[in-house]
Amino acid sequence: MYRNQNTGGQIMRFGFYSKNDPNREIINSGVFQTSQDAAYFFAAMKGLEFHVFLNLFNITTLTNGKF
């Protein structure tokens, strides 16, 4: 886990994977303050509306082993 020097808030690494993938293989990841921030970013990256993205993909918090 990282500490944001500017706000004093914690930031974490989140990733996303397809809901259809039984192996939950991470498609992409990034560092965000909340999972909602991550979801909005990933949705924009995929060119999808937020609610459409969440119907297709799940967001997960990644640990050191999954960087």
Secondary structure as GFF3:
##gff-version 3
##sequence-region A 1 67
A	DSSP	beta_strand	2	3	.	.	.	ID=ss1
A	DSSP	beta_strand	10	18	.	.	.	ID=ss2
A	DSSP	beta_strand	28	32	.	.	.	ID=ss3
A	DSSP	alpha_helix	35	46	.	.	.	ID=ss4
A	DSSP	alpha_helix	50	56	.	.	.	ID=ss5
A	DSSP	beta_strand	57	61	.	.	.	ID=ss6
A	DSSP	three_ten_helix	64	66	.	.	.	ID=ss7
###
